[in-house]
């Protein structure tokens, strides 16, 4: 017999503990910290901009471009998060997937934790006690990302200072090369999966290239800002259409 009483380790009613008020309070606290951090960074950028030779207009343009570029990835995260609500509850999904943004990583952490207890996510063996262990594993996984950032950032900053002292031009090339390498690695990793993945990557690349060409050819500044967001959204639409209609084999 399934009971909805919170705190029953053997119950499969996960939402009875996944939506506890304390978890909602913690989730609100996390997002409050994110908002505060955003305000601090924006103020710091405005203070440092004049010393870096960045005008107020350029700063506003960079903020707007960053906000627009975040729309596409955010939509992908939201779509995946909806599917995970029944497994982890709203507070856990908001904090883990909403904060880290990697549904695959969080689900893998939870799945491994459940496996160690002889259970699987979503079936009859997925009890409240398994959820608690899976949620803890997800939280520890995210915590280690932050701890690694806190530890490695000062070390990387020292390397940055040394490189600037040797050749300042290197620090103008290395960030761009790192971004190209990261996006290329992610894109190439998707190409070998199915024809749908290949077409999605090619479509997104074509849309981005077309946006940059039109922006440069006709001097449309706003299209440079919206290019990444447009390519991601159109790529998502193409992938969804091919998966739902079954027009391609392997979809």
TADANOR-V619582 format. One record per backbone hydrogen bond with DSSP energy under -0.5 kcal/mol. NH is the residue of the N-H (numbers start at 0). CO is the residue of the C=O. Records with the same first field share a line. If there is no record, write none. Layout:
# TADANOR-V619582
NH=CO / CO
This chain:
# TADANOR-V619582
7=4
8=6
10=7
12=2
13=11
15=12
16=13
17=13
18=14
19=16
22=19
23=19
24=20
25=21
26=22
27=23
28=24
29=25
30=26
31=27
32=28
33=29
34=30
35=31
36=32
37=33
38=34
39=35
40=36
41=37
42=38
43=39
44=40
45=41
46=42
47=43
48=44
49=45
51=47 / 48
52=49
53=48
54=52
58=54
59=55
60=56
61=57
62=58
63=59
64=60
65=61
66=62
67=63
68=64
69=65
70=67
71=67
72=68
73=69
74=70
75=71
76=72
77=73
78=74
79=75
80=76
81=77
82=78
83=79 / 80
84=80 / 81
86=83
87=83
88=84
91=87
92=88
93=89
94=90
95=91
96=92
97=92
98=94
99=95
100=95 / 96
102=100
105=101
106=102
107=103
108=104
109=105
110=106
111=107
112=108
113=109
114=110
115=111
116=112 / 113
117=114
118=113
122=119
125=122
126=124
127=10
128=8
130=126
131=127
132=128
133=129
134=130
135=131
136=132
137=133
138=134
139=135
140=136
141=137
142=138
143=139
144=140
145=141
146=142
147=143
148=144
149=145
150=146
151=147
152=148
153=149
154=150
155=151
156=152
157=153
158=154
159=155
160=156
161=157
162=158
163=159
164=160
165=161
166=162
169=166
170=166 / 167
171=168
172=168 / 169
173=169
176=172
177=173
178=174
179=175
180=176
181=177
182=178
183=179
184=180
185=181
186=182
187=183
188=184
189=185 / 186
190=186
191=187
192=189
193=189
197=193
198=194
199=195
200=196
201=197
202=198
203=199
204=200
205=201
206=202
207=203
208=204
209=205
210=206
211=207
212=208
213=209
214=210
215=211
216=212
217=213
219=214
220=218
222=219
223=219 / 220
224=220
225=221
226=222
229=225
230=226
231=227
232=228
233=229
234=230
235=231
236=232
237=233
238=234
239=235
240=236
241=237
242=238
243=239
244=240
245=241
250=247
